[in-house]
Amino acid sequence: MKYLKSKHLFPKVLFVITISVIYSCSNKTATFATQPTLTDYSVGETWTWKYKGITSEGEVRSDGKDTRVIVSVDGGLGMVIGNDTIPVADMVKPEKSETPKYKWPLKVGEKWKYENNWTSQDGTTGKQSQDAEILSFREEKVDAGTFMAYTIQYKGTVSNSRGYRARTDEVWLYAPEIKNFIYMTQIQEGFSYTEELIEYSK
């Protein structure tokens, strides 16, 4: 997500926390997903995605792989992303917000408002405001395999204190079995970005 981080200034840690908190039993007949707990993660658990960002003119702005690994840190668990290690205990804390990223428990048909105010490392402030809806829970195939996944659609806008404002529509496929997303696509004005899970292991 290198282009989005640099161009639209989404904070890395918040992104990691919000995209890593989906879980339910792996039973294919499950009708809802609950938030994972610390014990649902294990040392060595690894997720790898490929990502690509491209402008409407065909210019590739980002193209690569992103790997996250669960490690043992001072007797606890951490998720390593690049040069950062995020405590898993922080990732699984319930989100206290009237406009959350996820409305628990997740179930098909749920609708809510998602809003997020953020500040980037250079002091730029911004806001993301989207209408969210869970469209389906079904088998989805990606490079890493086939998983039961929720399709969550987010539609709205993103803006920052530098005067940037754009429509941003996103679709995320979350697989409760692996506590993470397996595919996402984001479309902003003149730019599209995708990530797809290519490997998962415990």
Secondary structure, 3 states (H helix, E strand, C coil): CHHHHHHCCCCHHHHHHHHCCCECCCCCCCCCEECCCHHHCCCCCEEEEEEEEEECCCCEEEEEEEEEEEEEECCEEEEEECCEEEEHHHHCCCCCCCCCCCCCCECCCCEEEEEEEEECCCCCEEEEEEEEEEEEEEEEEECCEEEEEEEEEEEEEEEECCCCEEEEEEEEEEEHHHCEEEEEEEEECCEEEEEEEEEEEC
